[in-house]
Amino acid sequence: TIVSIQEIILALNAMSMTMKGVANALNAYNSQRLQEMKAKIDDRHTAMKGLRFLTGLDRDKISINDPYLGISSTSDLINVLVSQEAFKSVERFQKSDLGKNFAPDVYALTALNIPTNADPRAYVPWLCDIVIPSLSTGNPLLESIRIWCCKAADNFDEENIVCGLD
């Protein structure tokens, strides 16, 4: 089954508006749980709008079993993009109005989830030109990134993988 991202966005928006109306009709005590659920739906709505923004995906439709359909927040969107090795899309998102709302640490933590067998030519520009320079000197994530880089390099050494990097 194929679903349009726009259809998902419209459905989430309708759910959010309905929950808002119901919450307004309830007293404060009863509407608290509903407000929490609405906040989760709103976060997913924002994430899906971010996904639609990323034209680098070259599609507006996703499969029901597609990892993008499981996105429940904007942080999930960033993690899925990294796991799918869509680093250009992550960079575009990071520079967008939606992406600028996140602290540099969010992107640095996500960088730690880059598959160690990913082609370094795909992620090195993003990692070296955007992620690392955005962190302050002494940030503990710099050490974590260094350790991850060493593990990735070891993986390439062990597998005798040549990607044009020496």
N, C-alpha and C positions, 0 to 999 in steps of 0.2 A: 504494500500500500504506500502510495506517495502522498505527502501532505505539503501544502504550500506554507512557507514561513509566514506569509501575510495572513493566512487563515488562522495559524496558531496565535499570532499577535492579536487579531480581532477577537478570537475566543477568550484569550486571557484578559483583554480589556473589558469585554462584556462581563466576565466573572468578577472582575475587580469592582466594576460599577455596581453590580447587583449586591455584592457584599457590603459596599459602602452604604447603599440604601437600607439594607437590613440592619446594619450596625447603628445607623442613625435612629432607627425605629426602636431599638432595644435600649435598656438602661445600661449605664456604664459597666456594671459588673458583668452582665451577660454578653456585652459586645467585645470584651477584652480578647477572648479567644478568637473571635471572628476577625478582629483587627490584626492579630498575629498571622492568621491565615491569609488575609488580604495582603499583608506586607510581603509574604513569600511569593504570592502570585504577582505582585507588582515587581519584585526583583526578577522573577522569570520573564515577565513582560519586557523589562529593560534589557535583559540579556538577549532575548529574541530580536529586539530592535537592533541591538549591536551586531547580531549575526547577520541580519538583513543588510546592515551597513557595509559589511565586509564583502565587497563585490569580488574579491579574490577567490572566493569559493566557487565562482562561476556557475552558480545554480541558485534557484529560488525554491527548489523543492527538495525535501529530504525524505529518506525512507524511514519507516516506522522503527527499524532496528538501527538506524544511523546514530552514532554517538552524539551528534548535535541535538537530537530530539530530547535526550536526557538532561539537557542543561537546565538547571533550576536557579542559577544566579549568574551574575556577570563574572564572578570569580570562576565558576564552572566553565563558562565560555572560554576564558583565557586558558584554563587547564586543558580543555579539549583541543583547542587550537594548537597548543604546544605538543600534546600527545599525537596529534595528526601531522606534526611537523609543518604547520602552516605559519612559519615565522614571519613572513611578509605581512600576513593578515594580522598577526599579533602586533607587529610594529604599527600598522595602519590604525588598529584599534587604540593602541597606546597613545597615539597622537591625536585621536578624535576627542570630541567634547566628553563623550562617555568615559573614555579611557583615562583622561586627565584627572578624574576623580579619585584614582587609586594611588596610594603611596608607592614609591619605588620598591619597597620591600615586597609588595604583592607580586610584582613581576619577577623579582629576584627569587622568591620562593617557587614560583612557577618554573623558572629556568632550571631549578634542581630536578624537575620532572622530565626534562628532555631525554628521550630514549638514548642510551649510550651508544647505540648503533646508528643513530641519525647521522646523515652526511654533514660534517662540520661546515662545509661551504654554505649550507643553508642557515645555520644558526649563529655562526661566529660573528657576522656583522651586527646582528641584533644584540647578541650578548656583549660584545666588546665596545660597540659604539653607543649603545643606549642603556642597557641594564647596569653594567658595572659602573660607568661614569655617574649614574644617577644615585649611587649609594655613597654615603659619607665615609670618609676615612675612619677606620676602626669599626665599621659596621660588622657584626659577627657573621652576616650572610656572605661577606667577601671570602671568609675562610671556608664556608660551606661550598661556595662556588668553586674555589680553588681545588678542594677535595673532589668535587664532582668532575671537574676537568681532568684531574689526574686519573680517575677511574675510567673516564671516557677514552683517554689516551691509552691506558693499559688495555682496554677492550680492543682498540684498533691494532695495538702491537701483537696481542695474542691471536687475533684473527687474521693477521697479515693483510689488513685492509688498506688499500692505497686510495686516498681521495685527493691526491695532488697537494697534500700538506706534508711538510717535513718538520 
